[in-house]
Amino acid sequence: MLYYVSGQVAILEPGLAVIDCGGVGYGCRITGYTAAQLKLGQTAKLYVTESIREDAYDIYGFSDREEQRCFDLLTTVNGVGPKAALAILAAGPQNFTLAVMTGDEKLLTAAQGVGKKLAQRIILELKDKVGGGTNELDFSMPTAAAPVSGNNAGLATAALQELGYAPAEIAKALKGADPDATTEELVRYALRAMVMGK
């Protein structure tokens, strides 16, 4: 079993990267997120998931383990094949995780080949598995309004930490948030603030 491939990027095309490992070129199917982090002729390391069937042997490559984990989770959902999983992850694993944690179907249906029903199934089946499987981070149902200093702020902070943001960064981004905001609204507010602040 292949765990990762490391070598020079010999070919880089939309949806494909060929990594030269000691004279052997491994063709890896990739997302736009991973492609953006690769450069032709430079050394790269891709974590890989293999798909072996009677009529095909495909290798899917990911720039980090989080994207690979999201891909593996997605392909456990009935109706989500590797192609759809790659399309969903094109904007990065953080956006996918946020979509599932907040129950945002629109973020998922933006991917080619993903309809509303499939998006709902993905959210339903994976909401307890993304973000370390923390049940309290399920935002798919409306939440009661609470002060920013209360439970909703704590849930929003936990969700943002799962997405890789530092506590100090989150606290700064939540300054000035609506005290009556729901958890989902707080997460969106903080993400907007962090994007605008960059």
C-alpha positions as MATLAB code, in Angstrom:
seq = 'MLYYVSGQVAILEPGLAVIDCGGVGYGCRITGYTAAQLKLGQTAKLYVTESIREDAYDIYGFSDREEQRCFDLLTTVNGVGPKAALAILAAGPQNFTLAVMTGDEKLLTAAQGVGKKLAQRIILELKDKVGGGTNELDFSMPTAAAPVSGNNAGLATAALQELGYAPAEIAKALKGADPDATTEELVRYALRAMVMGK';
ca = [
       0.000    0.000    0.000;
       1.220    3.508   -0.840;
       1.180    6.034    2.011;
       2.685    9.027    0.223;
       4.747    9.864   -2.857;
       7.595   12.362   -2.756;
       9.572   13.688   -5.680;
       9.694   16.243   -8.462;
       6.445   17.415  -10.050;
       7.007   16.191  -13.626;
       3.546   16.978  -15.035;
       0.907   19.339  -13.662;
      -2.446   19.506  -15.436;
      -5.989   20.302  -14.263;
      -6.905   17.431  -11.958;
      -3.589   15.598  -12.386;
      -0.084   15.718  -10.950;
       2.658   13.280  -11.939;
       5.306   12.892   -9.245;
       8.675   11.501  -10.368;
       9.891    9.128   -7.637;
      13.299    7.782   -8.643;
      12.462    7.566  -12.319;
       8.905    6.234  -11.824;
       6.078    8.695  -12.480;
       3.070    8.326  -10.189;
      -0.033    9.927  -11.699;
      -2.191   11.338   -8.899;
      -5.703   12.727   -9.257;
      -5.767   15.998   -7.326;
      -8.082   18.826   -6.259;
      -7.699   22.479   -7.199;
      -6.711   23.081   -3.568;
      -3.710   20.728   -3.864;
      -2.850   21.938   -7.379;
      -2.503   25.503   -6.065;
       0.265   24.308   -3.736;
       2.303   22.509   -6.410;
       4.814   23.923   -8.878;
       6.125   22.184  -11.979;
       9.729   21.069  -11.521;
       9.714   21.480   -7.747;
       9.778   18.744   -5.111;
       6.439   17.834   -3.562;
       5.011   15.293   -1.150;
       1.480   13.997   -1.631;
      -0.414   11.741    0.750;
      -2.231    9.159   -1.322;
      -5.408    7.094   -1.283;
      -5.517    4.191   -3.718;
      -8.604    2.945   -5.533;
      -8.206   -0.509   -7.044;
     -11.004   -1.971   -9.139;
     -11.184   -4.678  -11.810;
     -10.979   -2.149  -14.628;
      -8.929    0.650  -13.056;
      -6.189    1.577  -10.598;
      -6.341    5.202   -9.502;
      -4.200    7.170   -7.072;
      -5.601   10.285   -5.385;
      -3.017   12.739   -4.039;
      -3.422   15.335   -1.281;
      -1.108   18.083   -0.073;
      -2.020   17.453    3.567;
      -3.498   14.711    5.737;
      -6.612   16.733    6.591;
      -7.670   16.919    2.941;
      -7.015   13.181    2.589;
      -9.099   12.462    5.700;
     -11.996   14.534    4.314;
     -11.763   12.683    0.974;
     -11.834    9.301    2.731;
     -14.858   10.388    4.792;
     -16.718   11.700    1.755;
     -16.278    8.475   -0.202;
     -17.964    6.517    2.619;
     -21.225    8.365    1.853;
     -23.513    6.485   -0.521;
     -23.634    8.353   -3.842;
     -20.321   10.182   -3.404;
     -17.667    8.815   -5.735;
     -14.033    9.944   -5.945;
     -14.838   12.478   -8.678;
     -17.550   14.188   -6.602;
     -15.336   14.094   -3.489;
     -12.526   15.868   -5.377;
     -14.996   18.490   -6.644;
     -16.307   19.135   -3.117;
     -12.774   19.548   -1.763;
     -11.624   21.890   -4.549;
     -12.022   24.896   -2.222;
     -10.087   23.160    0.547;
     -10.849   20.898    3.507;
     -11.614   23.872    5.781;
     -14.541   24.993    3.603;
     -15.883   21.428    3.446;
     -15.613   21.032    7.235;
     -17.357   24.371    7.774;
     -20.172   23.406    5.353;
     -20.860   20.162    7.235;
     -20.542   21.691   10.716;
     -22.913   24.563    9.889;
     -25.286   22.523    7.704;
     -24.576   24.762    4.686;
     -25.942   22.862    1.684;
     -25.101   25.698   -0.732;
     -21.356   25.311   -0.154;
     -21.643   21.621   -1.075;
     -24.001   21.993   -4.046;
     -21.541   24.484   -5.579;
     -19.452   21.415   -6.475;
     -20.157   19.855   -9.865;
     -22.373   16.763   -9.632;
     -23.650   17.453   -6.107;
     -27.388   18.046   -5.793;
     -29.428   19.154   -2.783;
     -30.357   15.613   -1.666;
     -26.758   14.426   -1.820;
     -25.584   17.513    0.087;
     -28.163   16.784    2.814;
     -27.003   13.158    3.021;
     -23.348   14.256    3.344;
     -24.228   16.644    6.194;
     -26.399   14.050    7.960;
     -23.835   11.239    7.739;
     -20.662   13.246    8.409;
     -21.704   15.934   10.908;
     -20.518   13.770   13.834;
     -17.298   12.732   12.073;
     -15.774   16.028   10.928;
     -14.053   18.250   13.470;
     -12.894   15.293   15.529;
     -16.403   13.842   15.903;
     -17.562   16.372   18.467;
     -21.348   16.130   18.639;
     -21.740   19.539   20.253;
     -20.530   21.152   17.035;
     -23.678   20.179   15.118;
     -25.050   23.438   13.697;
     -27.418   21.919   11.128;
     -30.439   22.745   13.306;
     -31.317   26.325   14.305;
     -29.916   27.273   17.714;
     -31.481   29.503   20.315;
     -30.026   32.981   20.580;
     -27.603   33.521   23.471;
     -25.170   36.272   24.504;
     -21.767   36.257   22.770;
     -20.171   35.493   26.118;
     -22.385   32.418   26.542;
     -22.581   28.895   25.141;
     -22.877   29.922   21.473;
     -19.581   31.799   21.618;
     -17.938   28.740   23.156;
     -19.295   26.493   20.403;
     -18.240   28.967   17.720;
     -14.738   29.170   19.222;
     -14.486   25.351   19.342;
     -15.621   25.086   15.718;
     -13.079   27.671   14.561;
     -10.299   25.907   16.482;
     -11.227   22.677   14.655;
     -10.696   24.621   11.427;
      -7.160   25.454   12.542;
      -7.495   29.001   13.904;
      -5.623   30.074   17.048;
      -7.622   31.144   20.156;
      -6.171   34.693   20.068;
      -7.097   35.022   16.376;
     -10.655   33.822   17.113;
     -11.117   36.181   20.086;
     -10.036   39.134   17.940;
     -12.352   38.103   15.079;
     -15.378   37.769   17.411;
     -14.934   41.273   18.877;
     -17.958   43.389   18.046;
     -20.151   40.405   17.126;
     -23.910   40.639   17.693;
     -24.627   39.556   21.298;
     -27.825   37.821   20.133;
     -26.139   35.912   17.285;
     -26.562   32.159   16.901;
     -23.534   29.849   16.849;
     -23.631   29.582   13.043;
     -23.830   33.366   12.680;
     -20.849   33.797   15.003;
     -18.754   31.324   12.971;
     -19.597   33.164    9.750;
     -18.928   36.564   11.355;
     -15.504   35.457   12.597;
     -14.531   33.919    9.248;
     -15.522   37.105    7.410;
     -13.535   39.206    9.900;
     -10.447   37.031    9.463;
     -10.675   37.124    5.669;
     -11.164   40.925    5.625;
      -8.295   41.375    8.067;
      -5.788   39.590    5.800;
];
